[in-house]
Structure formats: C-alpha cells, structure tokens
Amino acid sequence: MSAPMSLTLDVARKMIDAMIRYARDNRVLPGSFAVVDEGGHVIAAERRDNGLPATFDIAIDKAWTAATMKTSARVLEVITRGQGWRLNVKYGGRLTIIPGSVPWSQVIRSSAA
C-alpha cells in the first residue's frame, strides 16, 4: 500500500488544470477554482478569462466549506435539510452550500480506488 498523496502546490495546480479542462469540455460558464488545505487555507486559486470577479471569492469559500466540514456541498445540503443558512450565519457568511466542492480526503480515496 502506497502512502497517501500529499497536497502540494504542484498537485493543487494540476487539480485546477483538470477542473478547467472539465469546465471547457462541458461548456461551463467561465468561473474560478480554488484548492485549499485541510484547514481551509488557500494553496492555489485561479479565475478563468471572462469569469466574473465574484466567482473568485465563491470558489475559495466553497473549497473552505468542503475542507473544514470534511464533506461535499451536496452531502452538507442533505445533512442540513435545507437549513444550511443557519451554519452560514454561524461562520460569518463563509459557509457555502453550492454544489461542486469536494474535500481532499475524498479526492485521495477516489484516486486510490
């Protein structure tokens, strides 16, 4: 069994490149992408050409939510049964239940499978 992959700047950039490729291939509107460590600190972030400026902060907050809650936004939405806004108030508006964020631990598990 190999050691788990560590989340380095190089890995974070590769993840963002993959997200951008996926967005282009699936004709997703230009936006922003962020990768954070387990504590929610930004390792890498990028706004695509023509992406709205607001998407940058949203991407960081989505990544922060997945990292600090240790689950995806979709799962968090189900767990909170539509009451996620209560957690958002608790965390000063930072908690973001917008689908598209996945914690690093889930990335590692899916790549090991």
N, C-alpha and C positions, 0 to 999 in steps of 0.2 A: 504494500500500500504506500503510495507516494504522499509526501507532505502536502498540506493544502496550499494552494497558490496564494501568495500574499498580494495585497492590493497596493501596487506601486504606481508611480506616476505613469510609467510606460504602459502598464495594464489598464489604467484609467483612460489613457488616450486611445488605446485600442478599443476599449468599450465604447467610447464616444464615436469613434470612426464607424464602428459596427452599427450604432444607433442611427447615425446619419445615413449610412447606406440603406438601412431598412426604411427610413423615412422617405428617401428618394425613390426607392424601388416601389413603395406603396403609395406614392404621391401624397404624402402627408404634408400639410402646410409647413413652411419653414418655422422653426421654433428654436428652443435651446435645450441643451443636455448638460447634466451635471453628474459627477461621481463624487461621493463623499466617503470618509472612513466610518468605522463603526460608531464613533462619537458624533457623527454628523458634520465633521469639518471638511470643507471642500478640498479635494485633491486636484480635480480638473473640471472645467466648465467651458462651454462654447455656445455662442449664439450663431445660428446659420445666417448667411446672407439673406436679407429681407425678412428676417424674423423680427417680430415685434419686440421692442425693448423690455416690456413687462414679462416676456417669457423667460428671461434670464433668472429673475428672482423666483419665479414659479418653479422652474426646474430645480433650483437649489433647495427650495422648501419641500418639493416632492421627494427629493433624494434624502433630505434630512428626516422627513417623516418615516420613510422606509427604514432608514438606518436606526433611528432611535426607538421606533416601535417594533423593530425586528419582524416586520411583515409587510406585505404589499398593500397598496392603497385599496385594491379591490377587496382583499380579506378584511382590512380595517373597516371598510364601509359596511360589510356584512356584520362584523362583530359589534359595531356601534349601532346597528339597526337604524341608520339614518340620523343618529344623534351625534355624529362626529363634530358638529359645530360646538358642542359642549367642550370637547377636548381642545378645539381650536381656540376657544376663549381662554382655557387654562394655559395654553402655550403661546399666548400673546399674538394669535393670528398666524403663527408659523406652521402649525399642523395642516397639511394639505391632503385631502382625500380626493385627489384627481387621479384616475387610473393611469398607469404607466410607470410606476416606481416599484422597484424590487430590491430587497436588502441583499447585501453582498453574500451573506450566508446561503441564500437561495441560489445565487449565481454559482457559487462553489459546488453546491450539491448537484445542480443540473449539469454542470460540466464534468463532474466525476461519474455520472451515471452512464 
